[in-house]
Amino acid sequence: MSSAPGSQREAYQPPAAGSSGGGRSYVPAPAGTMFYLCAECGVKVGINKGEPIRCKECGHRILYKQRTTRYLKSKSTIPK
């Protein structure tokens, strides 16, 4: 492939804020954010990769990973 002038592709342009379909107006959590529960005060804490593992409210360092809320089917519940 030759890099002739003017043959470069345009750079990706993300959609403008507020132009999402369906009139939704929510702000998703940043990619890579995991949510945990503080063992001391019980508050929900969002932690990104590389951040210290510490509650932002009380400073406690024991956090529990939240359980899934997704319905899981096991083979024993599926009728034959």
C-alpha positions in Angstrom: 0.0 0.0 0.0 1.3 3.4 -0.9 0.7 6.4 1.3 -0.3 8.9 -1.3 -1.5 12.3 -0.1 -5.2 12.4 0.4 -5.7 8.7 0.6 -5.6 8.4 4.4 -8.8 7.3 6.1 -10.7 9.7 8.3 -10.2 9.4 12.0 -12.9 7.9 14.1 -15.3 10.5 15.5 -17.3 9.4 18.5 -21.0 10.4 18.5 -21.8 13.7 20.2 -23.1 13.6 23.8 -26.9 13.5 23.7 -27.2 12.1 20.2 -27.7 8.5 21.5 -30.8 6.7 20.1 -34.0 6.3 22.1 -33.6 9.4 24.1 -31.5 7.7 26.8 -29.7 10.0 29.2 -27.5 7.9 31.3 -23.7 7.9 31.9 -22.2 4.4 31.8 -19.5 3.4 34.2 -16.0 3.8 32.8 -14.6 0.6 31.1 -12.8 -1.5 33.6 -14.6 -0.3 36.6 -15.5 -3.1 39.1 -17.9 -2.7 41.9 -17.3 -4.1 45.4 -19.0 -3.9 48.8 -17.1 -2.5 51.8 -16.9 -4.9 54.7 -17.1 -2.1 57.3 -19.7 0.4 56.1 -21.5 -1.6 53.4 -21.3 1.1 50.7 -20.9 0.2 47.0 -17.4 1.2 45.8 -16.3 1.4 42.2 -12.6 0.7 41.6 -10.7 1.1 38.4 -7.6 -0.9 37.4 -4.6 0.4 39.3 -6.5 2.2 42.0 -5.7 1.2 45.7 -8.2 -1.3 47.2 -9.8 1.0 49.8 -13.3 2.2 50.6 -13.7 5.8 49.5 -16.1 6.5 52.4 -14.4 4.9 55.5 -11.0 3.9 54.3 -11.5 0.2 55.1 -9.4 -2.1 53.0 -11.6 -5.2 53.0 -14.0 -5.2 50.0 -16.2 -8.0 48.8 -17.0 -8.8 45.2 -20.7 -8.5 44.4 -22.6 -11.7 43.5 -24.1 -12.0 40.1 -27.8 -11.1 39.6 -28.0 -13.1 36.4 -30.3 -16.1 36.4 -28.2 -19.3 35.9 -29.8 -22.5 34.6 -28.4 -25.8 35.7 -28.9 -29.1 34.0 -31.1 -30.3 36.8 -33.7 -27.6 36.3 -34.1 -28.1 32.5 -36.9 -30.6 31.7 -36.1 -33.5 29.6 
